[in-house]
Amino acid sequence: MIVRPAPETTVEGPDVAVEGWAWSCDGIVQVYIIVDDSSELPESSVADRIDFSWQKFRTEVKLAKGRHTVFARATGADKRQQPLEVGRNHVHRVTFDVV
């Protein structure tokens, strides 16, 4: 789940922090940020898991002025990735503007 930037907000660019929380029964090993359906997948830093807690992720992406959609796609320790669409655990999307 992406918590920053918030949906439908305006942020100052070009460097935009993308932060959020991810959870999996076996723990999260990586979170990729997809920007506007790009094939480039910047990897986030993921905090270590403590017990059964959610894990914080963070990365920065360079974005031109305009409207953007970012997706956060987590991978668990079992190497399974979140589905892009359809499913109760599909990737989270956030759309916002960069000035």
Phi and psi in radians as a Rosetta constraint file:
Dihedral C 1 N 2 CA 2 C 2 CIRCULARHARMONIC -1.455 0.35
Dihedral N 2 CA 2 C 2 N 3 CIRCULARHARMONIC 2.255 0.35
Dihedral C 2 N 3 CA 3 C 3 CIRCULARHARMONIC -1.973 0.35
Dihedral N 3 CA 3 C 3 N 4 CIRCULARHARMONIC -0.244 0.35
Dihedral C 3 N 4 CA 4 C 4 CIRCULARHARMONIC -2.565 0.35
Dihedral N 4 CA 4 C 4 N 5 CIRCULARHARMONIC 2.180 0.35
Dihedral C 4 N 5 CA 5 C 5 CIRCULARHARMONIC -1.282 0.35
Dihedral N 5 CA 5 C 5 N 6 CIRCULARHARMONIC 2.714 0.35
Dihedral C 5 N 6 CA 6 C 6 CIRCULARHARMONIC -1.288 0.35
Dihedral N 6 CA 6 C 6 N 7 CIRCULARHARMONIC 2.672 0.35
Dihedral C 6 N 7 CA 7 C 7 CIRCULARHARMONIC -1.041 0.35
Dihedral N 7 CA 7 C 7 N 8 CIRCULARHARMONIC 2.457 0.35
Dihedral C 7 N 8 CA 8 C 8 CIRCULARHARMONIC 1.052 0.35
Dihedral N 8 CA 8 C 8 N 9 CIRCULARHARMONIC 0.557 0.35
Dihedral C 8 N 9 CA 9 C 9 CIRCULARHARMONIC -1.846 0.35
Dihedral N 9 CA 9 C 9 N 10 CIRCULARHARMONIC 3.075 0.35
Dihedral C 9 N 10 CA 10 C 10 CIRCULARHARMONIC -2.061 0.35
Dihedral N 10 CA 10 C 10 N 11 CIRCULARHARMONIC 2.260 0.35
Dihedral C 10 N 11 CA 11 C 11 CIRCULARHARMONIC -2.162 0.35
Dihedral N 11 CA 11 C 11 N 12 CIRCULARHARMONIC 2.745 0.35
Dihedral C 11 N 12 CA 12 C 12 CIRCULARHARMONIC -1.536 0.35
Dihedral N 12 CA 12 C 12 N 13 CIRCULARHARMONIC 2.334 0.35
Dihedral C 12 N 13 CA 13 C 13 CIRCULARHARMONIC -1.980 0.35
Dihedral N 13 CA 13 C 13 N 14 CIRCULARHARMONIC -2.997 0.35
Dihedral C 13 N 14 CA 14 C 14 CIRCULARHARMONIC -1.484 0.35
Dihedral N 14 CA 14 C 14 N 15 CIRCULARHARMONIC -0.308 0.35
Dihedral C 14 N 15 CA 15 C 15 CIRCULARHARMONIC -1.502 0.35
Dihedral N 15 CA 15 C 15 N 16 CIRCULARHARMONIC 2.054 0.35
Dihedral C 15 N 16 CA 16 C 16 CIRCULARHARMONIC -2.118 0.35
Dihedral N 16 CA 16 C 16 N 17 CIRCULARHARMONIC 2.167 0.35
Dihedral C 16 N 17 CA 17 C 17 CIRCULARHARMONIC -1.386 0.35
Dihedral N 17 CA 17 C 17 N 18 CIRCULARHARMONIC 2.341 0.35
Dihedral C 17 N 18 CA 18 C 18 CIRCULARHARMONIC -2.069 0.35
Dihedral N 18 CA 18 C 18 N 19 CIRCULARHARMONIC 2.099 0.35
Dihedral C 18 N 19 CA 19 C 19 CIRCULARHARMONIC -2.329 0.35
Dihedral N 19 CA 19 C 19 N 20 CIRCULARHARMONIC 2.702 0.35
Dihedral C 19 N 20 CA 20 C 20 CIRCULARHARMONIC -3.112 0.35
Dihedral N 20 CA 20 C 20 N 21 CIRCULARHARMONIC -2.857 0.35
Dihedral C 20 N 21 CA 21 C 21 CIRCULARHARMONIC -2.296 0.35
Dihedral N 21 CA 21 C 21 N 22 CIRCULARHARMONIC 2.484 0.35
Dihedral C 21 N 22 CA 22 C 22 CIRCULARHARMONIC -2.358 0.35
Dihedral N 22 CA 22 C 22 N 23 CIRCULARHARMONIC 2.620 0.35
Dihedral C 22 N 23 CA 23 C 23 CIRCULARHARMONIC -2.532 0.35
Dihedral N 23 CA 23 C 23 N 24 CIRCULARHARMONIC 2.504 0.35
Dihedral C 23 N 24 CA 24 C 24 CIRCULARHARMONIC -2.616 0.35
Dihedral N 24 CA 24 C 24 N 25 CIRCULARHARMONIC 2.616 0.35
Dihedral C 24 N 25 CA 25 C 25 CIRCULARHARMONIC -0.944 0.35
Dihedral N 25 CA 25 C 25 N 26 CIRCULARHARMONIC -0.672 0.35
Dihedral C 25 N 26 CA 26 C 26 CIRCULARHARMONIC -1.754 0.35
Dihedral N 26 CA 26 C 26 N 27 CIRCULARHARMONIC 0.082 0.35
Dihedral C 26 N 27 CA 27 C 27 CIRCULARHARMONIC 1.693 0.35
Dihedral N 27 CA 27 C 27 N 28 CIRCULARHARMONIC 2.659 0.35
Dihedral C 27 N 28 CA 28 C 28 CIRCULARHARMONIC -1.718 0.35
Dihedral N 28 CA 28 C 28 N 29 CIRCULARHARMONIC 2.331 0.35
Dihedral C 28 N 29 CA 29 C 29 CIRCULARHARMONIC -1.856 0.35
Dihedral N 29 CA 29 C 29 N 30 CIRCULARHARMONIC -0.401 0.35
Dihedral C 29 N 30 CA 30 C 30 CIRCULARHARMONIC -2.801 0.35
Dihedral N 30 CA 30 C 30 N 31 CIRCULARHARMONIC 2.694 0.35
Dihedral C 30 N 31 CA 31 C 31 CIRCULARHARMONIC -2.323 0.35
Dihedral N 31 CA 31 C 31 N 32 CIRCULARHARMONIC 2.134 0.35
Dihedral C 31 N 32 CA 32 C 32 CIRCULARHARMONIC -1.715 0.35
Dihedral N 32 CA 32 C 32 N 33 CIRCULARHARMONIC 2.472 0.35
Dihedral C 32 N 33 CA 33 C 33 CIRCULARHARMONIC -1.834 0.35
Dihedral N 33 CA 33 C 33 N 34 CIRCULARHARMONIC 2.147 0.35
Dihedral C 33 N 34 CA 34 C 34 CIRCULARHARMONIC -1.838 0.35
Dihedral N 34 CA 34 C 34 N 35 CIRCULARHARMONIC 2.204 0.35
Dihedral C 34 N 35 CA 35 C 35 CIRCULARHARMONIC -1.929 0.35
Dihedral N 35 CA 35 C 35 N 36 CIRCULARHARMONIC 2.083 0.35
Dihedral C 35 N 36 CA 36 C 36 CIRCULARHARMONIC 0.871 0.35
Dihedral N 36 CA 36 C 36 N 37 CIRCULARHARMONIC 0.753 0.35
Dihedral C 36 N 37 CA 37 C 37 CIRCULARHARMONIC 1.090 0.35
Dihedral N 37 CA 37 C 37 N 38 CIRCULARHARMONIC 0.402 0.35
Dihedral C 37 N 38 CA 38 C 38 CIRCULARHARMONIC -1.207 0.35
Dihedral N 38 CA 38 C 38 N 39 CIRCULARHARMONIC 2.681 0.35
Dihedral C 38 N 39 CA 39 C 39 CIRCULARHARMONIC -1.468 0.35
Dihedral N 39 CA 39 C 39 N 40 CIRCULARHARMONIC -0.219 0.35
Dihedral C 39 N 40 CA 40 C 40 CIRCULARHARMONIC -1.343 0.35
Dihedral N 40 CA 40 C 40 N 41 CIRCULARHARMONIC 2.242 0.35
Dihedral C 40 N 41 CA 41 C 41 CIRCULARHARMONIC -2.152 0.35
Dihedral N 41 CA 41 C 41 N 42 CIRCULARHARMONIC 1.514 0.35
Dihedral C 41 N 42 CA 42 C 42 CIRCULARHARMONIC -1.130 0.35
Dihedral N 42 CA 42 C 42 N 43 CIRCULARHARMONIC 2.348 0.35
Dihedral C 42 N 43 CA 43 C 43 CIRCULARHARMONIC -1.577 0.35
Dihedral N 43 CA 43 C 43 N 44 CIRCULARHARMONIC 2.463 0.35
Dihedral C 43 N 44 CA 44 C 44 CIRCULARHARMONIC -1.595 0.35
Dihedral N 44 CA 44 C 44 N 45 CIRCULARHARMONIC 2.780 0.35
Dihedral C 44 N 45 CA 45 C 45 CIRCULARHARMONIC -1.385 0.35
Dihedral N 45 CA 45 C 45 N 46 CIRCULARHARMONIC 2.435 0.35
Dihedral C 45 N 46 CA 46 C 46 CIRCULARHARMONIC -2.159 0.35
Dihedral N 46 CA 46 C 46 N 47 CIRCULARHARMONIC 2.196 0.35
Dihedral C 46 N 47 CA 47 C 47 CIRCULARHARMONIC -1.161 0.35
Dihedral N 47 CA 47 C 47 N 48 CIRCULARHARMONIC 2.614 0.35
Dihedral C 47 N 48 CA 48 C 48 CIRCULARHARMONIC -1.067 0.35
Dihedral N 48 CA 48 C 48 N 49 CIRCULARHARMONIC 2.610 0.35
Dihedral C 48 N 49 CA 49 C 49 CIRCULARHARMONIC -1.449 0.35
Dihedral N 49 CA 49 C 49 N 50 CIRCULARHARMONIC 2.388 0.35
Dihedral C 49 N 50 CA 50 C 50 CIRCULARHARMONIC -2.059 0.35
Dihedral N 50 CA 50 C 50 N 51 CIRCULARHARMONIC 2.042 0.35
Dihedral C 50 N 51 CA 51 C 51 CIRCULARHARMONIC 0.970 0.35
Dihedral N 51 CA 51 C 51 N 52 CIRCULARHARMONIC -2.112 0.35
Dihedral C 51 N 52 CA 52 C 52 CIRCULARHARMONIC -1.948 0.35
Dihedral N 52 CA 52 C 52 N 53 CIRCULARHARMONIC 0.448 0.35
Dihedral C 52 N 53 CA 53 C 53 CIRCULARHARMONIC -1.341 0.35
Dihedral N 53 CA 53 C 53 N 54 CIRCULARHARMONIC 2.828 0.35
Dihedral C 53 N 54 CA 54 C 54 CIRCULARHARMONIC -1.193 0.35
Dihedral N 54 CA 54 C 54 N 55 CIRCULARHARMONIC 2.687 0.35
Dihedral C 54 N 55 CA 55 C 55 CIRCULARHARMONIC -2.025 0.35
Dihedral N 55 CA 55 C 55 N 56 CIRCULARHARMONIC 2.319 0.35
Dihedral C 55 N 56 CA 56 C 56 CIRCULARHARMONIC -1.403 0.35
Dihedral N 56 CA 56 C 56 N 57 CIRCULARHARMONIC 2.447 0.35
Dihedral C 56 N 57 CA 57 C 57 CIRCULARHARMONIC -2.204 0.35
Dihedral N 57 CA 57 C 57 N 58 CIRCULARHARMONIC 2.718 0.35
Dihedral C 57 N 58 CA 58 C 58 CIRCULARHARMONIC -2.753 0.35
Dihedral N 58 CA 58 C 58 N 59 CIRCULARHARMONIC 2.471 0.35
Dihedral C 58 N 59 CA 59 C 59 CIRCULARHARMONIC -2.696 0.35
Dihedral N 59 CA 59 C 59 N 60 CIRCULARHARMONIC 2.919 0.35
Dihedral C 59 N 60 CA 60 C 60 CIRCULARHARMONIC -2.092 0.35
Dihedral N 60 CA 60 C 60 N 61 CIRCULARHARMONIC 2.416 0.35
Dihedral C 60 N 61 CA 61 C 61 CIRCULARHARMONIC -2.185 0.35
Dihedral N 61 CA 61 C 61 N 62 CIRCULARHARMONIC 2.594 0.35
Dihedral C 61 N 62 CA 62 C 62 CIRCULARHARMONIC -1.633 0.35
Dihedral N 62 CA 62 C 62 N 63 CIRCULARHARMONIC 2.134 0.35
Dihedral C 62 N 63 CA 63 C 63 CIRCULARHARMONIC -2.242 0.35
Dihedral N 63 CA 63 C 63 N 64 CIRCULARHARMONIC 2.395 0.35
Dihedral C 63 N 64 CA 64 C 64 CIRCULARHARMONIC -1.270 0.35
Dihedral N 64 CA 64 C 64 N 65 CIRCULARHARMONIC 2.839 0.35
Dihedral C 64 N 65 CA 65 C 65 CIRCULARHARMONIC -1.042 0.35
Dihedral N 65 CA 65 C 65 N 66 CIRCULARHARMONIC 2.518 0.35
Dihedral C 65 N 66 CA 66 C 66 CIRCULARHARMONIC 2.294 0.35
Dihedral N 66 CA 66 C 66 N 67 CIRCULARHARMONIC -2.959 0.35
Dihedral C 66 N 67 CA 67 C 67 CIRCULARHARMONIC -1.633 0.35
Dihedral N 67 CA 67 C 67 N 68 CIRCULARHARMONIC 2.350 0.35
Dihedral C 67 N 68 CA 68 C 68 CIRCULARHARMONIC -2.378 0.35
Dihedral N 68 CA 68 C 68 N 69 CIRCULARHARMONIC 2.683 0.35
Dihedral C 68 N 69 CA 69 C 69 CIRCULARHARMONIC -2.155 0.35
Dihedral N 69 CA 69 C 69 N 70 CIRCULARHARMONIC 2.244 0.35
Dihedral C 69 N 70 CA 70 C 70 CIRCULARHARMONIC -2.026 0.35
Dihedral N 70 CA 70 C 70 N 71 CIRCULARHARMONIC 2.559 0.35
Dihedral C 70 N 71 CA 71 C 71 CIRCULARHARMONIC -2.116 0.35
Dihedral N 71 CA 71 C 71 N 72 CIRCULARHARMONIC 2.515 0.35
Dihedral C 71 N 72 CA 72 C 72 CIRCULARHARMONIC -2.014 0.35
Dihedral N 72 CA 72 C 72 N 73 CIRCULARHARMONIC 2.113 0.35
Dihedral C 72 N 73 CA 73 C 73 CIRCULARHARMONIC -2.102 0.35
Dihedral N 73 CA 73 C 73 N 74 CIRCULARHARMONIC 1.970 0.35
Dihedral C 73 N 74 CA 74 C 74 CIRCULARHARMONIC -1.595 0.35
Dihedral N 74 CA 74 C 74 N 75 CIRCULARHARMONIC 2.634 0.35
Dihedral C 74 N 75 CA 75 C 75 CIRCULARHARMONIC -2.160 0.35
Dihedral N 75 CA 75 C 75 N 76 CIRCULARHARMONIC 2.257 0.35
Dihedral C 75 N 76 CA 76 C 76 CIRCULARHARMONIC -1.467 0.35
Dihedral N 76 CA 76 C 76 N 77 CIRCULARHARMONIC 2.981 0.35
Dihedral C 76 N 77 CA 77 C 77 CIRCULARHARMONIC -1.057 0.35
Dihedral N 77 CA 77 C 77 N 78 CIRCULARHARMONIC -0.418 0.35
Dihedral C 77 N 78 CA 78 C 78 CIRCULARHARMONIC -1.446 0.35
Dihedral N 78 CA 78 C 78 N 79 CIRCULARHARMONIC 0.119 0.35
Dihedral C 78 N 79 CA 79 C 79 CIRCULARHARMONIC 1.286 0.35
Dihedral N 79 CA 79 C 79 N 80 CIRCULARHARMONIC 0.101 0.35
Dihedral C 79 N 80 CA 80 C 80 CIRCULARHARMONIC -1.400 0.35
Dihedral N 80 CA 80 C 80 N 81 CIRCULARHARMONIC 2.392 0.35
Dihedral C 80 N 81 CA 81 C 81 CIRCULARHARMONIC -1.801 0.35
Dihedral N 81 CA 81 C 81 N 82 CIRCULARHARMONIC 2.677 0.35
Dihedral C 81 N 82 CA 82 C 82 CIRCULARHARMONIC -1.072 0.35
Dihedral N 82 CA 82 C 82 N 83 CIRCULARHARMONIC 2.520 0.35
Dihedral C 82 N 83 CA 83 C 83 CIRCULARHARMONIC -1.201 0.35
Dihedral N 83 CA 83 C 83 N 84 CIRCULARHARMONIC 2.555 0.35
Dihedral C 83 N 84 CA 84 C 84 CIRCULARHARMONIC -1.231 0.35
Dihedral N 84 CA 84 C 84 N 85 CIRCULARHARMONIC -0.591 0.35
Dihedral C 84 N 85 CA 85 C 85 CIRCULARHARMONIC -2.544 0.35
Dihedral N 85 CA 85 C 85 N 86 CIRCULARHARMONIC 2.895 0.35
Dihedral C 85 N 86 CA 86 C 86 CIRCULARHARMONIC 0.977 0.35
Dihedral N 86 CA 86 C 86 N 87 CIRCULARHARMONIC 2.012 0.35
Dihedral C 86 N 87 CA 87 C 87 CIRCULARHARMONIC 2.341 0.35
Dihedral N 87 CA 87 C 87 N 88 CIRCULARHARMONIC 2.674 0.35
Dihedral C 87 N 88 CA 88 C 88 CIRCULARHARMONIC -1.225 0.35
Dihedral N 88 CA 88 C 88 N 89 CIRCULARHARMONIC -0.279 0.35
Dihedral C 88 N 89 CA 89 C 89 CIRCULARHARMONIC -2.072 0.35
Dihedral N 89 CA 89 C 89 N 90 CIRCULARHARMONIC 0.516 0.35
Dihedral C 89 N 90 CA 90 C 90 CIRCULARHARMONIC -1.188 0.35
Dihedral N 90 CA 90 C 90 N 91 CIRCULARHARMONIC 2.870 0.35
Dihedral C 90 N 91 CA 91 C 91 CIRCULARHARMONIC -1.057 0.35
Dihedral N 91 CA 91 C 91 N 92 CIRCULARHARMONIC 2.641 0.35
Dihedral C 91 N 92 CA 92 C 92 CIRCULARHARMONIC -1.617 0.35
Dihedral N 92 CA 92 C 92 N 93 CIRCULARHARMONIC 2.381 0.35
Dihedral C 92 N 93 CA 93 C 93 CIRCULARHARMONIC -2.079 0.35
Dihedral N 93 CA 93 C 93 N 94 CIRCULARHARMONIC 2.507 0.35
Dihedral C 93 N 94 CA 94 C 94 CIRCULARHARMONIC -2.380 0.35
Dihedral N 94 CA 94 C 94 N 95 CIRCULARHARMONIC 2.289 0.35
Dihedral C 94 N 95 CA 95 C 95 CIRCULARHARMONIC -1.962 0.35
Dihedral N 95 CA 95 C 95 N 96 CIRCULARHARMONIC 2.373 0.35
Dihedral C 95 N 96 CA 96 C 96 CIRCULARHARMONIC -2.726 0.35
Dihedral N 96 CA 96 C 96 N 97 CIRCULARHARMONIC 2.991 0.35
Dihedral C 96 N 97 CA 97 C 97 CIRCULARHARMONIC -1.930 0.35
Dihedral N 97 CA 97 C 97 N 98 CIRCULARHARMONIC 2.540 0.35
Dihedral C 97 N 98 CA 98 C 98 CIRCULARHARMONIC -2.010 0.35
Dihedral N 98 CA 98 C 98 N 99 CIRCULARHARMONIC 2.302 0.35
